Amino acid sequence: MMSKESPLPLSLTSYLDRSRDSPSTPPTYPKVIPCEKIESILMHLLESKELVQSLLLESQAISYRKMTRHPDQCSNLPIQTIGQVPNPEVLAGKSAQMCIKTAYVANDTVIVSKMAAGGGDDPIHVSPNTGTVSIYDQRSLRLTHLLCDEGLLTEVRTAAAGAYVTRGAVLRAAAAAATSGASIHYNVVRKVGLVGGGVQAIWQLRLLIASDTVDPSNIMVVVKTRSEESARQFIQTMAQSAYPPDRLFQFEIYNETHRFTQCQIIYTLTPSRSIVLKADDVMLPSSLLSSSTSSSVESSQPFLHITAIGSDSPGKCEIDTNLLDKADICLVDLESQSKERGEFQSYRWENSHSKPPKLLEVGQNNVMDEKNGILLARGEEQQQQLQQQHSEW
């Protein structure tokens, strides 16, 4: 889901600024930026954890805060989804879609329109993802730059958004574990779960490393795809990748015995319209388990953070509502958008005995620490426990 600020990494924006015509020469718009140039800039950026933090994660944080706290300054235009219900299918197949998103910020210099597409059924004629980003001048309204990114910017921005909040959850879990002797945040993550083995799964793992959220040599990644064969193909792709950090991960294929019960981080990355992750697939942290659960089980799960990415159009969903109901915190980009498309679409609770969970927007006050990126938000039960502890003190 796109933030209402510029979807471009700041380093890429800087490159575009440098590529503008000088005032003394007539404009030669639009300038076309090829995918190879965009990829080169992004891969260079990923080599530095400091650049990732300042240019990708922090720009994402600023976008979240601005669209939540200053909605009057940010556009909130409808997302057009071609090829998915209620619109007719396109020739690329039932799962194919093309999303068109346009955004701008008041008193900024640009208007950005992004087209991202993928999901085609034909493996010969349809690439996994494609897309372009068009940049218009707010004063002249003319097209100034056309970024032929083939969907790359969408993949990286999505991964950066996931990494930003995931890192915040890991840092908070590490802070809680510090009293018991844990010295660095890597210690609280033992396994990462992936539901889906496409290109987005690759970028989620890359940003986990680049954001200094996990050490790939100390974790196991559990992969669940449509078949064991496709899971093995994903693992082989990572092992043979030209990008060295991809080859550092250790993998195991999902099995029905352990499922994702040993994972502290889980990403769902499918175009599914039915449940792919149920409550029985995971182990809840001790704070959410009933008092009847044995202490040995309670102490085995320090925290659980799930990021749902695939449900990007109306009717798509990946996570069982029974699992969502058990969460102590439910974070979303934008509440109105998440009820239209996403895991919290209102229809999902129509036949349920429970009410939809309370949603917090990532950009709200006291949700994320603006200085160090730690997740601050707590569930109602956690808040009550803290208040009780303070009263006892």
Disulfide bonds with the S-S distance in Angstrom:
none
